[in-house]
Amino acid sequence: MPWYELEIQETKALIESDKTKRRNYGLRKIRVFWSLDMAFLVSYAF
């Protein structure tokens, strides 16, 4: 396998891991906002 093939594969792997990281970050943000919303609704209801 030539060296540039290896480089391409490494770059692809980096991009993939970056994508999953970003997706997890987005999900975490949504979860935080959702729990804050629920807390606000509960405190507003009672």
Wavefront OBJ file of the C-alpha trace (Angstrom):
o trace
v 0.000 0.000 0.000
v 1.542 3.351 -1.024
v 1.959 6.033 1.611
v -0.683 8.366 0.150
v -3.308 5.596 0.413
v -2.523 5.451 4.113
v -2.810 9.231 4.389
v -6.223 9.173 2.701
v -7.467 6.438 5.033
v -6.225 8.314 8.113
v -7.899 11.510 6.938
v -11.167 9.642 6.327
v -10.990 8.122 9.816
v -10.379 11.562 11.332
v -13.322 13.068 9.462
v -15.587 10.194 10.569
v -14.623 10.535 14.241
v -15.103 14.309 13.982
v -18.598 13.753 12.559
v -19.623 11.434 15.392
v -18.148 13.852 17.937
v -20.160 16.702 16.482
v -23.318 14.590 16.375
v -22.873 13.577 20.026
v -22.300 17.234 20.966
v -25.497 18.244 19.186
v -27.474 15.505 20.927
v -26.066 16.553 24.295
v -27.054 20.169 23.637
v -30.588 19.137 22.684
v -30.857 16.980 25.815
v -29.733 19.858 28.050
v -32.184 22.307 26.486
v -34.977 19.736 26.723
v -34.373 19.102 30.431
v -34.240 22.861 31.064
v -37.539 23.269 29.205
v -39.137 20.486 31.247
v -37.894 22.020 34.501
v -39.319 25.381 33.458
v -42.670 23.862 32.480
v -42.917 21.928 35.745
v -42.087 24.976 37.863
v -44.528 27.052 35.796
v -47.336 24.489 36.141
v -47.160 24.209 39.936
l 1 2 3 4 5 6 7 8 9 10 11 12 13 14 15 16 17 18 19 20 21 22 23 24 25 26 27 28 29 30 31 32 33 34 35 36 37 38 39 40 41 42 43 44 45 46
